[in-house]
Amino acid sequence: MQEQTRPQEADGKADAARRMVLARLARVEAEHGVRILYAAEGGSRSWGYAAPDSDYDVRFVYLHPAPWYESGGQRDVIELPLADGLDISGWELRKALRLTLGGNAALLEWLASPQVYRQHAAACELLRGLTAAHFAGEAAYWHYLAVARKNYRGRKLEQQLRLKKYLYVLRPLLAAQWVKARRRPPPLALEELAAQTLGDAGLRAELAGLLALKAAGGAPEYGPATPGLQDYIDNAMQAYEAAARPRRHSDWTRADALLEQARLAVGEFPF
């Protein structure tokens, strides 16, 4: 097993990664002519189960100058090639708002991230208030289940599997349970989420073991399947496949109104 990263060494790597992230975000603004309103860590580092060598999953929301919106807009995502352990991508603000009001919980999670790289104070205060006020509980419930299904890939987990695969299926499953019971956004940290939604102590113990392996430096990527979590996931996925999913209705009026409020909060170019 590899030697675990020392705290000072880990802090140094994190500082270096942050500098690279900020430099690339500045380059995005210069090359694409946009303003980044918010950028934060997503994925395992925000969910509380990153390994020392995990990629940095940086997600951001950006705004175009007024003519882009007046012309109807074009491509509404910006994605950088994975390099130096940095996975950086962003959504245009209108896209982010429309997806959020349709039940996609990604923006809500980004706004709650414990690791923020950039934020426009006025715009982010407005976004946090608006997205919380317009949280679509039922749609978010189905969104989380769909994420779990995508990660599950419609089949039983292997006897020897990637350890993180359980985590990427379990977290959205538990988030769906949380939303169904409470009708509000779930906590980001998987451990906290499991403590309040996973009632079986044996399952929580299996999960704790997986989290410990994931967090340990030099932990094996593959390991034996855990039978309790295996059955829990399989049963949840079977129930999802059998359930009647509601039809989605796309009404962007509210999202476009929220976009205008955010644009007013930010002001016009140049910023």
CYANA upper distance limits for C-alpha pairs under 8 A (distance plus 0.5 A):
  1 MET  CA    217 GLY  CA      8.44
  1 MET  CA    218 GLY  CA      5.86
  1 MET  CA    219 ALA  CA      7.48
  2 GLN  CA    217 GLY  CA      6.99
  2 GLN  CA    218 GLY  CA      5.23
  3 GLU  CA    217 GLY  CA      7.38
  3 GLU  CA    218 GLY  CA      7.66
  4 GLN  CA    216 ALA  CA      7.66
  4 GLN  CA    217 GLY  CA      5.38
  4 GLN  CA    218 GLY  CA      7.66
  5 THR  CA      9 GLU  CA      6.86
  5 THR  CA     10 ALA  CA      6.54
  5 THR  CA     52 PRO  CA      7.69
  5 THR  CA    217 GLY  CA      7.33
  6 ARG  CA     10 ALA  CA      6.55
  7 PRO  CA     11 ASP  CA      6.63
  8 GLN  CA     12 GLY  CA      6.71
  9 GLU  CA     13 LYS  CA      6.80
 10 ALA  CA     14 ALA  CA      6.66
 10 ALA  CA     52 PRO  CA      8.23
 11 ASP  CA     15 ASP  CA      6.63
 12 GLY  CA     16 ALA  CA      6.71
 13 LYS  CA     17 ALA  CA      6.59
 14 ALA  CA     18 ARG  CA      6.60
 15 ASP  CA     19 ARG  CA      6.81
 16 ALA  CA     20 MET  CA      6.86
 17 ALA  CA     21 VAL  CA      6.62
 17 ALA  CA     56 TYR  CA      8.47
 17 ALA  CA     86 LEU  CA      8.47
 18 ARG  CA     22 LEU  CA      6.67
 18 ARG  CA    117 TYR  CA      7.99
 19 ARG  CA     23 ALA  CA      6.69
 20 MET  CA     24 ARG  CA      6.71
 21 VAL  CA     25 LEU  CA      6.66
 21 VAL  CA     58 VAL  CA      8.32
 21 VAL  CA     86 LEU  CA      7.96
 21 VAL  CA    117 TYR  CA      8.29
 22 LEU  CA     26 ALA  CA      6.72
 22 LEU  CA    117 TYR  CA      7.44
 22 LEU  CA    118 ARG  CA      8.43
 23 ALA  CA     27 ARG  CA      6.81
 24 ARG  CA     28 VAL  CA      6.68
 25 LEU  CA     29 GLU  CA      6.97
 25 LEU  CA     36 ILE  CA      8.23
 26 ALA  CA     30 ALA  CA      6.88
 27 ARG  CA     31 GLU  CA      6.46
 28 VAL  CA     32 HIS  CA      6.28
 28 VAL  CA     33 GLY  CA      8.27
 28 VAL  CA     34 VAL  CA      8.08
 29 GLU  CA     33 GLY  CA      5.83
 29 GLU  CA     34 VAL  CA      5.42
 29 GLU  CA     35 ARG  CA      6.32
 29 GLU  CA     36 ILE  CA      7.34
 30 ALA  CA     34 VAL  CA      7.83
 33 GLY  CA     64 HIS  CA      7.60
 33 GLY  CA     65 PRO  CA      8.40
 34 VAL  CA     62 TYR  CA      6.87
 34 VAL  CA     63 LEU  CA      6.14
 34 VAL  CA     64 HIS  CA      5.38
 34 VAL  CA     65 PRO  CA      7.47
 35 ARG  CA     62 TYR  CA      5.90
 35 ARG  CA     63 LEU  CA      5.68
 35 ARG  CA     64 HIS  CA      7.03
 35 ARG  CA    271 PHE  CA      8.38
 36 ILE  CA     60 PHE  CA      7.34
 36 ILE  CA     61 VAL  CA      6.39
 36 ILE  CA     62 TYR  CA      4.67
 36 ILE  CA     63 LEU  CA      6.89
 36 ILE  CA    118 ARG  CA      8.09
 36 ILE  CA    119 GLN  CA      8.14
 36 ILE  CA    120 HIS  CA      8.46
 37 LEU  CA     60 PHE  CA      8.00
 37 LEU  CA     61 VAL  CA      6.26
 37 LEU  CA     62 TYR  CA      5.84
 37 LEU  CA     63 LEU  CA      7.48
 37 LEU  CA    118 ARG  CA      7.60
 37 LEU  CA    119 GLN  CA      5.83
 37 LEU  CA    120 HIS  CA      5.52
 37 LEU  CA    123 ALA  CA      7.35
 37 LEU  CA    124 CYS  CA      7.73
 38 TYR  CA     60 PHE  CA      5.91
 38 TYR  CA     61 VAL  CA      5.87
 38 TYR  CA     62 TYR  CA      7.61
 38 TYR  CA    116 VAL  CA      8.41
 38 TYR  CA    117 TYR  CA      8.06
 38 TYR  CA    118 ARG  CA      5.67
 38 TYR  CA    119 GLN  CA      4.67
 38 TYR  CA    120 HIS  CA      6.84
 38 TYR  CA    124 CYS  CA      7.54
 39 ALA  CA     58 VAL  CA      7.29
 39 ALA  CA     59 ARG  CA      6.10
 39 ALA  CA     60 PHE  CA      4.53
 39 ALA  CA     61 VAL  CA      7.04
 39 ALA  CA    110 TRP  CA      8.35
 39 ALA  CA    116 VAL  CA      6.60
 39 ALA  CA    117 TYR  CA      5.76
 39 ALA  CA    118 ARG  CA      5.39
 39 ALA  CA    119 GLN  CA      6.91
 40 ALA  CA     58 VAL  CA      6.19
 40 ALA  CA     59 ARG  CA      6.13
 40 ALA  CA     60 PHE  CA      6.92
 40 ALA  CA    110 TRP  CA      6.63
 40 ALA  CA    111 LEU  CA      8.04
 40 ALA  CA    113 SER  CA      6.80
 40 ALA  CA    115 GLN  CA      6.23
 40 ALA  CA    116 VAL  CA      4.66
 40 ALA  CA    117 TYR  CA      5.73
 40 ALA  CA    118 ARG  CA      7.45
 41 GLU  CA     45 ARG  CA      7.21
 41 GLU  CA     46 SER  CA      6.55
 41 GLU  CA     56 TYR  CA      7.36
 41 GLU  CA     57 ASP  CA      6.17
 41 GLU  CA     58 VAL  CA      5.22
 41 GLU  CA     59 ARG  CA      6.75
 41 GLU  CA    110 TRP  CA      7.55
 41 GLU  CA    113 SER  CA      6.77
 41 GLU  CA    114 PRO  CA      8.12
 41 GLU  CA    115 GLN  CA      5.95
 41 GLU  CA    116 VAL  CA      6.87
 41 GLU  CA    117 TYR  CA      8.13
 42 GLY  CA     46 SER  CA      5.73
 42 GLY  CA     47 TRP  CA      8.10
 42 GLY  CA     56 TYR  CA      8.31
 42 GLY  CA     57 ASP  CA      5.72
 42 GLY  CA     58 VAL  CA      6.40
 42 GLY  CA     59 ARG  CA      6.76
 42 GLY  CA    109 GLU  CA      8.13
 42 GLY  CA    110 TRP  CA      6.65
 42 GLY  CA    113 SER  CA      7.33
 43 GLY  CA     47 TRP  CA      6.68
 43 GLY  CA     57 ASP  CA      6.35
 44 SER  CA     48 GLY  CA      6.50
 44 SER  CA     49 TYR  CA      5.79
 44 SER  CA     50 ALA  CA      5.34
 44 SER  CA     54 SER  CA      8.28
 45 ARG  CA     49 TYR  CA      6.78
 45 ARG  CA     50 ALA  CA      5.39
 45 ARG  CA     54 SER  CA      8.37
 45 ARG  CA     56 TYR  CA      7.85
 45 ARG  CA     57 ASP  CA      8.28
 46 SER  CA    113 SER  CA      6.21
 46 SER  CA    114 PRO  CA      6.89
 46 SER  CA    115 GLN  CA      7.64
 46 SER  CA    188 LEU  CA      7.15
 46 SER  CA    189 ALA  CA      7.46
 47 TRP  CA    188 LEU  CA      5.64
 47 TRP  CA    189 ALA  CA      4.82
 47 TRP  CA    190 LEU  CA      6.17
 48 GLY  CA    188 LEU  CA      8.23
 48 GLY  CA    189 ALA  CA      5.56
 48 GLY  CA    190 LEU  CA      6.85
 48 GLY  CA    191 GLU  CA      7.90
 49 TYR  CA    190 LEU  CA      8.07
 49 TYR  CA    211 LEU  CA      6.66
 49 TYR  CA    214 LYS  CA      6.99
 49 TYR  CA    215 ALA  CA      6.44
 50 ALA  CA     54 SER  CA      6.29
 50 ALA  CA    214 LYS  CA      7.33
 50 ALA  CA    215 ALA  CA      6.37
 51 ALA  CA    214 LYS  CA      6.13
 51 ALA  CA    215 ALA  CA      5.03
 51 ALA  CA    216 ALA  CA      6.92
 51 ALA  CA    217 GLY  CA      6.95
 52 PRO  CA    215 ALA  CA      7.53
 52 PRO  CA    216 ALA  CA      8.02
 52 PRO  CA    217 GLY  CA      6.38
 53 ASP  CA    217 GLY  CA      8.24
 54 SER  CA     85 GLY  CA      8.03
 55 ASP  CA     85 GLY  CA      5.17
 55 ASP  CA     86 LEU  CA      6.28
 55 ASP  CA     87 ASP  CA      7.18
 56 TYR  CA     85 GLY  CA      6.62
 56 TYR  CA     86 LEU  CA      5.40
 56 TYR  CA     87 ASP  CA      6.37
 56 TYR  CA     88 ILE  CA      8.39
 57 ASP  CA     86 LEU  CA      6.88
 57 ASP  CA     87 ASP  CA      5.30
 57 ASP  CA     88 ILE  CA      6.56
 58 VAL  CA     86 LEU  CA      7.71
 58 VAL  CA     87 ASP  CA      6.48
 58 VAL  CA     88 ILE  CA      5.16
 58 VAL  CA     89 SER  CA      7.01
 59 ARG  CA     88 ILE  CA      6.47
 59 ARG  CA     89 SER  CA      5.80
 59 ARG  CA     90 GLY  CA      5.82
 59 ARG  CA    110 TRP  CA      7.57
 60 PHE  CA     88 ILE  CA      8.48
 60 PHE  CA     89 SER  CA      6.97
 60 PHE  CA     90 GLY  CA      4.88
 60 PHE  CA     91 TRP  CA      6.96
 61 VAL  CA     90 GLY  CA      5.91
 61 VAL  CA     91 TRP  CA      5.54
 61 VAL  CA     92 GLU  CA      6.21
 61 VAL  CA     93 LEU  CA      6.26
 61 VAL  CA     96 ALA  CA      7.81
 62 TYR  CA     90 GLY  CA      7.57
 62 TYR  CA     91 TRP  CA      6.90
 62 TYR  CA     92 GLU  CA      5.46
 62 TYR  CA     93 LEU  CA      6.12
 63 LEU  CA     92 GLU  CA      6.40
 63 LEU  CA     93 LEU  CA      6.26
 63 LEU  CA    263 ARG  CA      8.44
 64 HIS  CA     68 TRP  CA      6.64
 64 HIS  CA     69 TYR  CA      7.92
 64 HIS  CA     92 GLU  CA      8.17
 65 PRO  CA     69 TYR  CA      7.96
 65 PRO  CA    268 GLU  CA      7.28
 65 PRO  CA    269 PHE  CA      6.44
 66 ALA  CA     70 GLU  CA      6.84
 66 ALA  CA    268 GLU  CA      7.74
 67 PRO  CA     71 SER  CA      6.57
 68 TRP  CA     72 GLY  CA      7.09
 68 TRP  CA     73 GLY  CA      5.58
 68 TRP  CA     74 GLN  CA      8.37
 69 TYR  CA     73 GLY  CA      5.75
 76 ASP  CA     91 TRP  CA      6.63
 76 ASP  CA     92 GLU  CA      5.59
 76 ASP  CA     95 LYS  CA      7.16
 77 VAL  CA     89 SER  CA      7.87
 77 VAL  CA     90 GLY  CA      6.20
 77 VAL  CA     91 TRP  CA      5.18
 77 VAL  CA     92 GLU  CA      6.46
 78 ILE  CA     89 SER  CA      6.04
 78 ILE  CA     90 GLY  CA      5.71
 78 ILE  CA     91 TRP  CA      7.07
 79 GLU  CA     88 ILE  CA      6.77
 79 GLU  CA     89 SER  CA      4.76
 79 GLU  CA     90 GLY  CA      6.98
 80 LEU  CA     87 ASP  CA      7.65
 80 LEU  CA     88 ILE  CA      6.07
 80 LEU  CA     89 SER  CA      6.54
 81 PRO  CA     87 ASP  CA      7.70
 81 PRO  CA     88 ILE  CA      8.12
 82 LEU  CA     86 LEU  CA      6.26
 82 LEU  CA     87 ASP  CA      5.49
 82 LEU  CA     88 ILE  CA      7.73
 83 ALA  CA     87 ASP  CA      7.57
 91 TRP  CA     95 LYS  CA      6.86
 91 TRP  CA     96 ALA  CA      6.39
 92 GLU  CA     96 ALA  CA      6.75
 93 LEU  CA     97 LEU  CA      6.66
 93 LEU  CA    259 LEU  CA      7.46
 94 ARG  CA     98 ARG  CA      6.65
 94 ARG  CA    255 ALA  CA      7.45
 94 ARG  CA    256 ASP  CA      7.23
 94 ARG  CA    259 LEU  CA      6.42
 95 LYS  CA     99 LEU  CA      6.62
 96 ALA  CA    100 THR  CA      6.59
 96 ALA  CA    107 LEU  CA      7.11
 97 LEU  CA    101 LEU  CA      6.68
 97 LEU  CA    131 THR  CA      8.46
 97 LEU  CA    255 ALA  CA      5.90
 97 LEU  CA    256 ASP  CA      8.38
 97 LEU  CA    258 LEU  CA      8.01
 97 LEU  CA    259 LEU  CA      7.79
 98 ARG  CA    102 GLY  CA      6.69
 98 ARG  CA    252 TRP  CA      6.77
 98 ARG  CA    255 ALA  CA      5.76
 98 ARG  CA    256 ASP  CA      8.31
 99 LEU  CA    103 GLY  CA      6.97
 99 LEU  CA    104 ASN  CA      5.75
100 THR  CA    104 ASN  CA      5.26
100 THR  CA    105 ALA  CA      6.43
100 THR  CA    106 ALA  CA      7.88
100 THR  CA    107 LEU  CA      7.05
100 THR  CA    108 LEU  CA      8.08
100 THR  CA    131 THR  CA      7.73
100 THR  CA    135 PHE  CA      8.19
100 THR  CA    136 ALA  CA      8.38
101 LEU  CA    131 THR  CA      8.20
101 LEU  CA    134 HIS  CA      7.17
101 LEU  CA    135 PHE  CA      7.33
101 LEU  CA    136 ALA  CA      6.72
101 LEU  CA    255 ALA  CA      7.40
102 GLY  CA    136 ALA  CA      7.45
102 GLY  CA    139 ALA  CA      6.98
102 GLY  CA    140 ALA  CA      8.35
102 GLY  CA    248 ARG  CA      8.32
102 GLY  CA    250 SER  CA      7.78
103 GLY  CA    135 PHE  CA      7.97
103 GLY  CA    136 ALA  CA      5.82
103 GLY  CA    137 GLY  CA      7.69
103 GLY  CA    138 GLU  CA      8.04
103 GLY  CA    139 ALA  CA      4.82
103 GLY  CA    140 ALA  CA      4.68
103 GLY  CA    141 TYR  CA      8.22
103 GLY  CA    142 TRP  CA      8.30
103 GLY  CA    143 HIS  CA      6.67
104 ASN  CA    139 ALA  CA      8.03
104 ASN  CA    140 ALA  CA      6.42
104 ASN  CA    143 HIS  CA      6.35
105 ALA  CA    109 GLU  CA      6.87
105 ALA  CA    140 ALA  CA      6.66
105 ALA  CA    143 HIS  CA      7.89
105 ALA  CA    144 TYR  CA      8.34
105 ALA  CA    185 PRO  CA      8.41
106 ALA  CA    110 TRP  CA      6.72
107 LEU  CA    111 LEU  CA      6.63
108 LEU  CA    112 ALA  CA      6.89
108 LEU  CA    128 ARG  CA      8.16
108 LEU  CA    131 THR  CA      7.41
108 LEU  CA    132 ALA  CA      8.28
108 LEU  CA    185 PRO  CA      8.05
109 GLU  CA    113 SER  CA      6.72
109 GLU  CA    188 LEU  CA      7.36
111 LEU  CA    124 CYS  CA      8.40
111 LEU  CA    128 ARG  CA      7.33
112 ALA  CA    188 LEU  CA      8.02
113 SER  CA    188 LEU  CA      8.04
119 GLN  CA    124 CYS  CA      7.09
120 HIS  CA    124 CYS  CA      6.42
120 HIS  CA    266 VAL  CA      8.15
121 ALA  CA    125 GLU  CA      6.59
122 ALA  CA    126 LEU  CA      6.79
122 ALA  CA    265 ALA  CA      6.52
122 ALA  CA    266 VAL  CA      7.41
123 ALA  CA    127 LEU  CA      6.58
123 ALA  CA    262 ALA  CA      6.15
123 ALA  CA    263 ARG  CA      8.45
123 ALA  CA    265 ALA  CA      6.18
123 ALA  CA    266 VAL  CA      6.51
124 CYS  CA    128 ARG  CA      6.48
125 GLU  CA    129 GLY  CA      6.83
126 LEU  CA    130 LEU  CA      6.56
126 LEU  CA    262 ALA  CA      7.34
126 LEU  CA    265 ALA  CA      8.40
127 LEU  CA    131 THR  CA      6.33
127 LEU  CA    262 ALA  CA      7.83
128 ARG  CA    132 ALA  CA      6.56
129 GLY  CA    133 ALA  CA      6.61
130 LEU  CA    134 HIS  CA      6.62
130 LEU  CA    258 LEU  CA      8.05
131 THR  CA    135 PHE  CA      6.35
135 PHE  CA    140 ALA  CA      8.46
135 PHE  CA    184 ARG  CA      7.55
135 PHE  CA    185 PRO  CA      8.16
136 ALA  CA    140 ALA  CA      6.35
137 GLY  CA    141 TYR  CA      6.67
137 GLY  CA    179 VAL  CA      6.79
137 GLY  CA    180 LYS  CA      7.74
137 GLY  CA    183 ARG  CA      5.54
137 GLY  CA    184 ARG  CA      6.96
138 GLU  CA    142 TRP  CA      7.06
138 GLU  CA    179 VAL  CA      8.26
138 GLU  CA    180 LYS  CA      7.61
138 GLU  CA    183 ARG  CA      8.17
139 ALA  CA    143 HIS  CA      6.60
140 ALA  CA    144 TYR  CA      6.69
140 ALA  CA    176 ALA  CA      7.97
140 ALA  CA    179 VAL  CA      7.73
141 TYR  CA    145 LEU  CA      6.99
141 TYR  CA    175 ALA  CA      8.23
141 TYR  CA    176 ALA  CA      5.22
141 TYR  CA    177 GLN  CA      8.03
141 TYR  CA    179 VAL  CA      6.28
141 TYR  CA    180 LYS  CA      6.65
142 TRP  CA    146 ALA  CA      6.61
142 TRP  CA    176 ALA  CA      7.71
142 TRP  CA    245 ARG  CA      8.16
143 HIS  CA    147 VAL  CA      6.82
143 HIS  CA    176 ALA  CA      8.49
144 TYR  CA    148 ALA  CA      6.78
144 TYR  CA    172 PRO  CA      5.41
144 TYR  CA    173 LEU  CA      7.03
144 TYR  CA    175 ALA  CA      7.05
144 TYR  CA    176 ALA  CA      5.84
145 LEU  CA    149 ARG  CA      6.69
145 LEU  CA    172 PRO  CA      6.83
145 LEU  CA    173 LEU  CA      6.42
145 LEU  CA    176 ALA  CA      6.66
145 LEU  CA    240 TYR  CA      7.77
146 ALA  CA    150 LYS  CA      6.67
147 VAL  CA    151 ASN  CA      6.84
147 VAL  CA    169 VAL  CA      8.24
147 VAL  CA    172 PRO  CA      6.88
148 ALA  CA    152 TYR  CA      6.49
148 ALA  CA    168 TYR  CA      7.68
148 ALA  CA    169 VAL  CA      5.22
148 ALA  CA    170 LEU  CA      7.64
148 ALA  CA    171 ARG  CA      8.29
148 ALA  CA    172 PRO  CA      5.86
148 ALA  CA    173 LEU  CA      6.45
149 ARG  CA    153 ARG  CA      6.41
149 ARG  CA    154 GLY  CA      6.91
149 ARG  CA    169 VAL  CA      7.92
149 ARG  CA    237 MET  CA      7.25
150 LYS  CA    154 GLY  CA      8.00
151 ASN  CA    165 LYS  CA      7.90
151 ASN  CA    168 TYR  CA      6.97
151 ASN  CA    169 VAL  CA      6.18
152 TYR  CA    156 LYS  CA      8.15
152 TYR  CA    157 LEU  CA      7.96
152 TYR  CA    165 LYS  CA      8.39
152 TYR  CA    169 VAL  CA      6.53
154 GLY  CA    237 MET  CA      8.22
156 LYS  CA    230 GLN  CA      8.35
156 LYS  CA    234 ASP  CA      7.03
157 LEU  CA    161 LEU  CA      7.43
157 LEU  CA    225 ALA  CA      8.12
157 LEU  CA    230 GLN  CA      7.52
158 GLU  CA    225 ALA  CA      7.47
159 GLN  CA    224 PRO  CA      6.38
159 GLN  CA    225 ALA  CA      5.62
160 GLN  CA    222 TYR  CA      6.74
160 GLN  CA    223 GLY  CA      5.96
160 GLN  CA    224 PRO  CA      5.37
160 GLN  CA    225 ALA  CA      6.49
161 LEU  CA    165 LYS  CA      7.77
161 LEU  CA    222 TYR  CA      5.66
161 LEU  CA    223 GLY  CA      6.28
161 LEU  CA    224 PRO  CA      7.09
161 LEU  CA    225 ALA  CA      7.05
162 ARG  CA    166 TYR  CA      8.26
162 ARG  CA    221 GLU  CA      6.09
162 ARG  CA    222 TYR  CA      4.96
162 ARG  CA    223 GLY  CA      7.15
163 LEU  CA    167 LEU  CA      7.90
163 LEU  CA    210 LEU  CA      7.32
163 LEU  CA    214 LYS  CA      7.66
163 LEU  CA    221 GLU  CA      6.52
163 LEU  CA    222 TYR  CA      6.07
163 LEU  CA    223 GLY  CA      6.65
164 LYS  CA    168 TYR  CA      6.74
164 LYS  CA    214 LYS  CA      7.56
164 LYS  CA    221 GLU  CA      8.36
165 LYS  CA    169 VAL  CA      6.84
166 TYR  CA    170 LEU  CA      6.33
166 TYR  CA    229 LEU  CA      8.39
167 LEU  CA    171 ARG  CA      6.42
168 TYR  CA    172 PRO  CA      7.64
169 VAL  CA    173 LEU  CA      6.96
169 VAL  CA    233 ILE  CA      8.11
170 LEU  CA    174 LEU  CA      6.59
170 LEU  CA    233 ILE  CA      7.67
171 ARG  CA    175 ALA  CA      6.51
171 ARG  CA    190 LEU  CA      6.56
171 ARG  CA    193 LEU  CA      8.36
172 PRO  CA    176 ALA  CA      6.52
173 LEU  CA    177 GLN  CA      7.01
173 LEU  CA    236 ALA  CA      8.27
174 LEU  CA    178 TRP  CA      6.72
174 LEU  CA    193 LEU  CA      7.28
174 LEU  CA    194 ALA  CA      7.21
174 LEU  CA    197 THR  CA      6.80
174 LEU  CA    198 LEU  CA      7.85
175 ALA  CA    179 VAL  CA      6.70
175 ALA  CA    186 PRO  CA      6.23
175 ALA  CA    193 LEU  CA      7.62
176 ALA  CA    180 LYS  CA      6.60
177 GLN  CA    181 ALA  CA      6.72
177 GLN  CA    197 THR  CA      7.26
178 TRP  CA    182 ARG  CA      6.42
178 TRP  CA    183 ARG  CA      8.05
178 TRP  CA    184 ARG  CA      8.34
178 TRP  CA    185 PRO  CA      8.35
178 TRP  CA    186 PRO  CA      6.49
178 TRP  CA    193 LEU  CA      8.27
178 TRP  CA    197 THR  CA      6.96
179 VAL  CA    183 ARG  CA      5.21
179 VAL  CA    184 ARG  CA      6.11
179 VAL  CA    185 PRO  CA      6.78
179 VAL  CA    186 PRO  CA      6.94
186 PRO  CA    193 LEU  CA      7.61
187 PRO  CA    192 GLU  CA      7.44
187 PRO  CA    193 LEU  CA      6.48
188 LEU  CA    192 GLU  CA      8.37
188 LEU  CA    193 LEU  CA      7.81
189 ALA  CA    193 LEU  CA      6.71
190 LEU  CA    194 ALA  CA      6.49
191 GLU  CA    195 ALA  CA      6.71
191 GLU  CA    208 ALA  CA      8.31
192 GLU  CA    196 GLN  CA      7.13
193 LEU  CA    197 THR  CA      6.70
193 LEU  CA    198 LEU  CA      8.48
194 ALA  CA    198 LEU  CA      5.46
194 ALA  CA    204 ARG  CA      7.47
195 ALA  CA    199 GLY  CA      8.14
195 ALA  CA    204 ARG  CA      7.93
198 LEU  CA    203 LEU  CA      7.73
198 LEU  CA    204 ARG  CA      7.12
199 GLY  CA    204 ARG  CA      8.33
200 ASP  CA    204 ARG  CA      6.94
201 ALA  CA    205 ALA  CA      6.68
202 GLY  CA    206 GLU  CA      6.82
202 GLY  CA    228 GLY  CA      8.06
203 LEU  CA    207 LEU  CA      6.66
203 LEU  CA    228 GLY  CA      6.51
203 LEU  CA    229 LEU  CA      6.65
204 ARG  CA    208 ALA  CA      6.56
205 ALA  CA    209 GLY  CA      6.82
206 GLU  CA    210 LEU  CA      6.99
206 GLU  CA    226 THR  CA      7.38
206 GLU  CA    228 GLY  CA      8.01
206 GLU  CA    229 LEU  CA      7.68
207 LEU  CA    211 LEU  CA      6.69
207 LEU  CA    229 LEU  CA      8.20
208 ALA  CA    212 ALA  CA      6.66
209 GLY  CA    213 LEU  CA      6.82
210 LEU  CA    214 LYS  CA      6.63
211 LEU  CA    215 ALA  CA      6.58
212 ALA  CA    216 ALA  CA      6.65
213 LEU  CA    219 ALA  CA      6.17
213 LEU  CA    220 PRO  CA      8.19
214 LYS  CA    219 ALA  CA      6.98
215 ALA  CA    219 ALA  CA      8.28
225 ALA  CA    230 GLN  CA      7.41
226 THR  CA    230 GLN  CA      6.42
227 PRO  CA    231 ASP  CA      6.66
228 GLY  CA    232 TYR  CA      6.70
229 LEU  CA    233 ILE  CA      6.52
230 GLN  CA    234 ASP  CA      6.66
231 ASP  CA    235 ASN  CA      6.49
232 TYR  CA    236 ALA  CA      6.69
233 ILE  CA    237 MET  CA      6.61
234 ASP  CA    238 GLN  CA      6.66
235 ASN  CA    239 ALA  CA      6.73
236 ALA  CA    240 TYR  CA      6.72
237 MET  CA    241 GLU  CA      6.71
238 GLN  CA    242 ALA  CA      6.82
239 ALA  CA    243 ALA  CA      6.67
252 TRP  CA    256 ASP  CA      6.55
253 THR  CA    257 ALA  CA      6.75
254 ARG  CA    258 LEU  CA      6.70
255 ALA  CA    259 LEU  CA      6.68
256 ASP  CA    260 GLU  CA      6.93
257 ALA  CA    261 GLN  CA      7.00
258 LEU  CA    262 ALA  CA      6.76
259 LEU  CA    263 ARG  CA      6.67
260 GLU  CA    264 LEU  CA      6.68
261 GLN  CA    265 ALA  CA      6.80
262 ALA  CA    266 VAL  CA      6.79
263 ARG  CA    267 GLY  CA      6.40
263 ARG  CA    268 GLU  CA      7.81
264 LEU  CA    268 GLU  CA      8.21
266 VAL  CA    271 PHE  CA      8.27
267 GLY  CA    271 PHE  CA      7.42
